[in-house]
């Protein structure tokens, strides 16, 4: 087998692994890999068979499930905003980490106390008309606000369409207005000192205002985080010995391929999140994604084959029994050498259970029969 890799000077360095005693299944897998390595266009054909339509449907379906909790607490449909942020990973990642300083305009039309809490009250000191500090009691309460106007800074708004911003602002205002917020407010002040009363009012308004901004900050970051951490479909690389070709499949479907060798996952690194999501909705982005994954695929396949073939432990019936490799990889000679090691009848039964291909089991059974005849 000839396996190549690129060194630091981008020159091809060739490693030759002998092909003696290799099975037909291995040789077919080797030829398939070499064909893909020598022709990136073949990999593109392979990549086009990836079920991106299924990935897209699953992605959008999960996105829709995320709005259920929001819809219980608001009459405004947040989906247009979630869809935009979900489809634009890089932009959404930049918006995540929203701070209250990005709220440049917030107007409230007062607040209403919905419930008082029986708890140990604290106190504050507020100036009276004589500029002296007066101790006032602070009571724990739940309250609601009404948002009349809301706007974020230009840095946050950059790159977001106006219709999405309108939907986002409308949703946040409605959601927060329906929320019971909790904090301590100054209540039941009995005084004729108008200055003191005005200062108490200002303190309460500031507490309500700051609490509202804090809840807006939390809500915005919750929205962006939900869109960033939607479960992305995992792509697995396998070699299908029945079809005699490599395949890139949804990891949840690998169990459907009985006669396979698993190589690992591809495209699931964090650096690919943006282009993976873009590729769900744009054919051109999908082709860019294919190009980026090509070298990853070659490295993954070569590394797995090299590690497997250079390990006597891996190339044995014991590893077939443990379902680490398919029996297709083993030549008749390697199967025979494995049989010469100590194997119980239970081992043979487990090996049989690990070989779904009847033809391959017939091959192993024939070798077992020959081995038994040879030791009489």
ABEGO torsion letter per residue (X at the ends): XBBBBBBAAGBBBBBBBBABGBBAAAAAAAAAAAAAAABAAAAAAAAAABBAAAAAAAAAAAAAAAAAAAAAABABBAAAAAAAAAABAAAAAAABGBBAAABABBBBBEBBBABBBBBBBBBBBBBBAAGBBBBBBBBBBBBBBBBABBBBBAAAABGBBAAAAAAAAAAAAAAAAABBBBBBBBBGBBBABAAAAAAAAAAAAAAAAAAAAAAAAAAAAAAAAAAAABBBBBBBBBBBAAAGBBBBBBAAAAAABABBBBAEBBGABAAAAAAAAAAAABAAAAAAAAAAAAAAAAAAAAAAAAAAAABAAABBAAAAAAGABBAAABBAAAAAAAAABBBBAAAAAAAAAABABAAAAAAAAAAAAAAAAAAX
